[in-house]
Amino acid sequence: MELPGRWVWATLGDVASWGSGGTPKSGVSQFYGGDIPWVVSGDLNDGPIHSSTSSITAEGLKSSSAKWVHEGSVLIAMYGATIGKLAITGRPLTTNQAVAFATPHQEFMDKRFLFWYLRSQRDALRKAGKGGAQPNISQTILKAWPIPVPPLAEQLRIVEVIEARLSHLDAASHSLAHAQMLIPLQRRALYTALSEGKVVNSTGDVSDFSASRRESWRAANGEKRYREPVVADTDHVPVVPQGWNVFSLEALTDPIRIIRYGILMPKVKSGGTVPYVEVKDLKGCSLHEKELHLTSAELDAQFAGARIESGDVLLAVRGSYDRSAVVPKGLNGANVSRDVARISPLPGLDPEYLHLYLQSSFSQRYLKAHSRGVAVKGVNIASIRALPVAVPSLATQMKIVEVCQQQLSAIDAAEKVITLSSYRCMTLRKSLLTRAFRGKLVPQDPADEPASVLLDLIRADREVAGGKPKRTTRRPRKAATADAPPPPPASSNSAPTNSVQQELPL
């Protein structure tokens, strides 16, 4: 990468003094809990840091290789899940061995410029880290990492523009995150308003579900004794508009294909032929175009009574009870797991209406009140059968479903816009940093002292302070390599350089 005329390639080892922390002797608890702030990698917050979650005593500091870090130093996590996280120290503190620190040469490198450059290189540094499950970035890698250096005055101008524009992007990202958080609340509010009759006026009579249920029983069992469904739980009564009736969920379902769980332990290592629905498949409250796991024909036969048909409604009952879906035609004959309840509505109850009713605030409060368990909560079938359901006429149900689908389409469209905008914010952020460190963010000033002048002075001072270089068996590097390190690896997902010009004036 070609740099502007007054810029120069250097290494991170050239522009700052580097070090890393240490840890007091293991097992000596009295070394911890003192008044000396001791920063661990989890404390790094990609911003200024003034305090820490841990501390050590003076004896703990003496017993370890931990070092005091000057105010204005840049910290970077070198190990594990937090690798590449950054912070700028707002006060003197100490660090553990998982954190490296860089104290910039003030006459040559601005700490915020160094911070933002390391931030722009995070992905590349992570890839350069060694190790498997716990990758690490060594100080050797950090010190040799190339950095484009503009004159100090230009560094300050670049940082000023970066932080001003990123503040706009941060505000936009915060607003988008808030809007994203409201999406599920909007869906819940829609389901609730529709199921309480606040959107669609009720017309017509409610179906005679008692007669319909008895007819289904006689058609399958003749004169065999009919069992009455449970009554609705009177401790929980939904809001009922005029013309609506309240039934227990069992009173609204097929007496033959009863509300029930599915297969206990349906997972098989191989040879599965029958698809089955589990809780994770109900995420998003839809079963369309989802690939399901397969169970064996033998297990499916053992739980044949739990097989599903198009128009059934499935409800998660263990681990989660805020997921439900209507079974599409393509899943006729599939089965369900023990954590999912199958509900077969009678004629006169629209499956889509029942699905949205189960997603309403009333139903969710009911299921939460009846959930049991410690680590994993669940709702038993008896409670589900007694769930009170407010039902209007079939014509009103269908109108409610139509309005619901229209409103959900609008919410889905808004969610897509939010997701796209969030991605653009992320892309603009990367593009901004890319342009900044290519010298394309602010104009160059011919009056600025070239960075090469200060870099030569720093290297000269370092040679004087360090004396003669140590003898080494390694072949010395060429002078050209030291003066002009290769450019940093290009990001594979960086945005086009002209995108910032189009979007940054926020």
N, C-alpha and C positions, 0 to 999 in steps of 0.2 A: 504494500500500500504506500503510495507516494504522499509525503507530508508537505504542508505548506513550508515556505522558505525559512521561516525563523523557528520552526519546530525541529526536534531531534528525537531519534530513537534512543531509549535508555532501557535499563532493566529496573524492576522493583527494588532490587538490591542497591542500585545506584541512587535512587531518589529518597530512600528512607533507611533508618536503622531498624533491623528486624530482631525479634526474639520471641520466645514462647514461655508459658508459665510452667508450673510444676504442682505437685501434690504433696501435702505433708505425709509423714510416715503412716502407712495404713494401719488401722486398728487403734490409733492413739486418739481417742475421742476428745481429750482435753485440748487438742490443737484446733478444734473447730468451735465456732460460736463466739469468736472474739470480736474486736471492734475494727478489724481490717477488712474492707470489702474484698471479696474473692469471687471474681466473675467466672462463671462456667459458660459453656457454649450455648446452653439454653437461655441465658440471659440476653444474648445478642438480639437486637430488635430492629436492625436496619435503620438505625437513627442514633441520636445522642444517648449515652448511657451514663447515669449519675449514681446508680445504686446497683446492688446485686442481691440475689436470693440467698447467698451463702457468705460466710465470713470466717476468718481464721484469727488466731492469736499471734502475738509477736513471736512466741516460741514455735508456733506452727509455720510461720514464715521462714524462720531460721532453719527449721528442720527439713525444708524442701528446696526445690530449685525454682520456686515461684519468685517472680520479680515484680518490683514496683513498675507500673506503667505510667508514663507522664500524661498529664492532661493534654488533649488534642491529638492523641495517638489513634490510629485506626486498628480495630480488632477484627479478626476473621477466624471463624470456626474451621478447624482442619479435619475433624473426624465425624463419622457417622451421619445421622439423619439431618443434622444442622449444618453440614459442610457448606461453606460459602456464605453463611450468614455473617452480617457485618454490624459494626457499631463504631461510634466515635466517642472517646472517653471525655466526660465533662468534668472529671476530677481525677486525681491520682488514685490508682487501685491496683490490685494484683489479679493474676489470672491463673487458671489451671493449665495442665499440659495440652488440653485440646484446643487452646486458643492461642493464635499467633498475634503479635502486635507489631505495628510499623509506626515509627516516629519519623515523620517526614522532615527533610532538611528544609527549614522554614524559608531560607533565602532562595530556594529552588522549586519547592513543591508545596502547594496548598493542600491541607489535609482533606478538605471537602472534594477537591479535584481527584485526589487519590481514592477517596471513598467511592465516588461515583464511577471512576474507571473500574475499580474492583467489582462494583455492582454490575457493570456492563459485561464483565468477564466471568460472571458466576457460573453460567452453564459450561463454558469452556474449561474453567478450572475444575469443576466437578468431574468432567470427562477425563481430565488429565490425572485425577486422583487415582491412587493405586489401592488394591484390595477388593474383596468381593462384597460380602454382606456389610462390612464396615469400611468403606473406602476412606482414604485419607489424602490430604494434600501436604506434602512435606515442605519445610522451609527452603529446601534446595529448589523445588519447583517454583515456589513463590519468588525467591530472590532472582531467579533466572528469567522470570516471566517478563516479556517485553511490554513497554509502555510508551506511547507517543507523548512527548513533553513539549507543550508550547511555552512561550515566555510567561513568567509569573503573572504579569499584568493581564495577559490574555486568559490564563487559567481562572482568575477571579471573575472576568467577564463571562466566561463559559459557565462557571458554577452559578452565577447570578441568573443567567437565562435558564439553565437546567432547572433550578429550584423554583423559579417563577412559573415555568410552564408545567412542571410536574405538580405544582400545587393545584393548578386548574384540573389536571388529569386526576389527581387524588380526590378532589371534590366531586368530579363526575363519577369516578369509580364508586365513591361512597354512596352517592345518590342511586346509582344503578344497583348496588348491592342491597340497599334498602328496598328498592322497587322489586327486586328479585325475591326478597323475603316476604313481601306482601302478596305475591302471586298465590301461594296455597291458601292464604287467609281469604283472598277474594273468591277462590273456588268454594271454600267452606261457607262463606257468607251467601253465595249464590244458591248452593244446595239448601241452606237453611231457609232462606226467604221463599224459595219455591215450595219446599215441603211444608211450610206453614201457611200457604195460601196467600202470601203477600204480593204476588206478582200476577197470577192468573185467577180470574174470577171463576168460581165453581158453577157448573151447570150440569143438570142431569142427576140421576139417582145412582147411589152406590150399589154395586153388584151384590147379589145374595150369595155370599161366600159359604155360608153354612149349608145351603142346599147343594151348591156345586161340589163341596167337599164330600157330602154324603153320597152323591151320585157317583163320584170317582171311586169311593169305597165299595159300593154295591156292584159296580161294573167289574171290579177285580175280585171281590170276595163273596158276592152273593149275599146271603142272610147271616154271614158271620158277624158276630157282635162288633159294633162300631165303637171306637174309643173317641170320646170328645176331646178336642184340643184344650190345652191349658188356657186359662184366662190371662189377659194382659196384666202385667205388673202394675198394680194400682199405686205403688209408691212413686212411680215415675209416670207422669201424665203429660203428653205433648200438647201444644197449643192446637186446638181443633177449630177451624173455620166453620161457619154455618153450612150445613149440607155434607160435611165430612163425617166419617165414623172412625172409631178407634177399635182395632182388633189386635189380638196377639199375633206375632209373626207365624206361629204354628197354625192358627186359624186361617191363614191366607195361603197355605202351602198344601201340596199334594199329600194325601194321607198314605199313599203307597210309597212314593219316593220321598220319604221323610227327611227332615233336617238332620244331617249326620256328618260325622268326621269321615276321613278317608283312610288311606293305607298307613299302617304303623310300619315305620322304617322301610320306605319304598325304594331306597337307593340300592342298586345292584351293580356289581363290578363289571359285568358283561352280559350280553344276551338279552338286554332290555328291548321290548317290542311295543309296549303300551305307554303313551305319553301320560304324564301326570302333572298336575298343577300344585306348586308349593307357594309359600308366602312371598318369596322374592319375585315370582312371576306376576304377582298382583300389583307390583310397584307401578305407579302411574295410572292405576285404576283402569287398566285395559289389558286384554289378552290377545289383541290382534297382532299378527306377524311376530309372535314370540316363539323362540325355539324352546321346547320343554325337555326335561330329562325323561328317560324311559325306564319303566319298571318291567319286571318279568310278567309273563302271561299267568304264571302260577299265583303271584301276589295279587294281580288284578282279579283273578277268579275268586280268591278268598274274600275280596272286598268288592264283589260285583255290585252290591247295593249302593256303593258310593259313586258309581259311574255317572258321568255328566252328559247332558244333552244341551243343544243350543237353546238359549232362553233361560237356562238356569242362572242363578246368581251365586257367586262364590264370595265368601267373606273370610278374611284372615282372622283366626281366633287365638293364636298363640305367638308371642313375640311382637305382634303388631295386630291392631284391630281397626286401623284406619285405612285398610286396603280392601277394596271389593271390585268386582267386575262382572259383566254379563258374558256368558259363554257364547262365542260365535259359532257359526255352523260348522266350521272346519274341525271342531274339537268333539264332535259327537263320538261317544264311546271311550273318551279319555277318562282318567281317574283323578283323584285328589289325594294329597298327603293328610296325615293326622292333624296338621296344624291349620287346615282349611275346612270350613263348613260349606256343604252344598245346600242350596235353598231352591226348591222347585215351586215357583208361584202358580196359583190356580188361575184359570181364565178369569179375566176381570181385573187382574193386577198386572200392570205393565212391568216387565223385568227392569227396564231402564228407569222407571219411576222408583222401583224398590231400591235399585242401586244408588240413585241420588239421595233417597231418603236415608239409607245407611250411612251416607257421607255427611249428613246434616249434623249440626251441633248437638241436637237432642240425642240422636242415636249414639254419637261419640261419647257424650257424657254418660249415657246409660251403660255402654260397654265398659267405660273406664271404671264406673262405680261397681260393676260386677266382675272386674278382673281379679284374679287371684294368682299368687306366686310371689317369689322373692327375686331371684336372679332373672327369670323369664316369666312374665305375666301372661295369663291366658284367660279366656272366657269359656265357661262350660256350656254344653248344648242346652241344658235346662234354662239357663238365663237367656240364651238366644231365642228359644221358643217363646218365652214370655215377653219379649221385647214389644212394647206398644207401638203400633204403626198407624198413623193417621192416613186414611184413604179417601180420596174423592171419587167421583165417577170416572169410568174408564176414559171418556172423552176428555175430561179435565186432566187426567194423568198424561194423556198423549200430548195435549197442548203444553203442559208443564215441561215435558221432555223436549218438545220442539224448541221452546224458549230457552231451555237449559243448553241445548246444543249450540244455538246461535250465540249465546253469551259466552260459552266456553270457547268457541272459535275466536271470539274477540280477545279473550284472555290469553289463549294460546298464541295469537298473533303478537300481542304485546310482549309476551315472554320471549318470543323469537327476536324481537327488536332489542330487548334488554340484553339477551345473550350476545347478539351480534355487536351491540355497542360496547359491551364489556370486553369482547375480543379486540375491537378496534382500539380501545383504551390501552390494552396490553401491547398491541402492535405499535401504537404511537409512542409509547414509553420506550420500547426497544429502539425504534427508529430515531427518536430524539437523542438517545445516548450514542447510537452509532454515528450520527452526523456530528455530534459534539467532539468525538475523539478522532474524527477525520479532518477536523479543522473547517467544517462547513456550517457551523452553527452561528458563529459571530465573525465579523470582519477582522482581518489582521491589521495591526497598527505598525507602520514602518518605524515608529519611534521606540517600539519595545526592544529591549535588549535580547538578542538571540539566546535561546535556551542552551545552545552549545557552549556559550561562554561560561555560564555558571556551572554546567556539567563538567567542563574541563577543570574548573577551580575545585570542585568537590572531589574529583578523582585525584587531583594533585595533593590536596589536603589529606586525603585518605592514605596516599602513598607515604607522605611525610610522617603521619601519625603512626602508621603501621610498620615503618621501617622497610627493610628489604623483603621482597616476597619470599615465601618459603620455597625450598627446592621441591620439585615434584617430578615424578617419573612420567607424568602425562604430557602429551604433546601440547605445547602452548597454543592457545587460540590465535588466529590471525587478528591483527589490529582492526581490520575492517569489520570483523564480526563483533568485537567489543563496542565499536563506535556506532554500529548500526545493526542492532539485533533484528531478526526477522519479524515481520508484523505478526500480531496475534492471530490465532485461527479465526477465520470468518465464521460468524454464526450461520447455521444452516437455515434458521427461520427468521432472519432479519427482514424487516420490511423494506420496500423500495425507498430509496433515499428521497424521492420527491413527495412521499406521503406526508412528511412533517410539514413541508412548505404549504401543503393544502389545508392541513388541519390544525396547526399549532396556534394560530391567533384565536384563542378561546375567550 
